[in-house]
Amino acid sequence: METMAQDGMDAGPAGSRAGADAPAALETRRRIVETAERLFRQFGYQKTTVADIAAELSMSPANVYRFFASKNAINEAVATLLSHEIEAIALAAATEPGLPARERLARVIRATYRATVQRCMQDQRMHAMVHAAFNENWHVVAAHKAVMLAILTDLIKDGIAGGEFKIEGDPALAARCVQMANVATCHPMIIEHCMRANEDLEQMIDPVVAFCCRGLGATV
């Protein structure tokens, strides 16, 4: 997927300083982000300061700012790391060989749901950061939606090419409809609401995927 960042450390437009793409700089950025993620899980992203991150790395705060323009950029980089993990899981499910497109679609939705619960919901400190990312419209949110849409679009194109899906029109628009139909299983805030209401989202995945496949012209 060309839309996926290759190093998993893209922090968005304001994330990196000039010269931060050299190998040594990329490695330092990676260490900063991984350290920040660990501290976020221990203390929360709001309570963790740049000075805390620098101290863990035996660096000065000024040195950290050589690689990230702000603490917000580090926050975004950690959120991006989480989103890339989910995207990689979804992509693996979407491209699993030997399976029909319908089955791969179901696996993408289920794998995305489980990965979101595990990474964004079960750790309350990380969930607070994800909550802020949505509420404050961080760059990573739009980027993640775009990658997931591209994964679904390619899957639907493959299903059309293989004769499983029989639709006319733009596969990307069809993918967007599928994405919207399954938003409850990938949006952390909606998942949280359903959990509080004791709703079992996972049991709805197969019926919703079947509904989507009928919309895609598949015989279910």
Secondary structure, 3 states (H helix, E strand, C coil): CCCCCCCCCCCCCCCECCCCCCHHHHHHHHHHHHHHHHHHHHHCCCCCCHHHHHHHCCCCHHHHCCCECCHHHHHHHHHHHHHHHHHHHHHHHHCCCCCCHHHHHHHHHHHHHHHHHHHHHCCHHHHHHHHHHHHCCCHHHHHHHHHHHHHHHHHHHHHHHCCCCCCCCCHHHHHHHHHHHCHHHCCHHHHHHHHHCCCCCHHHHHHHHHHHHHHCCCCC
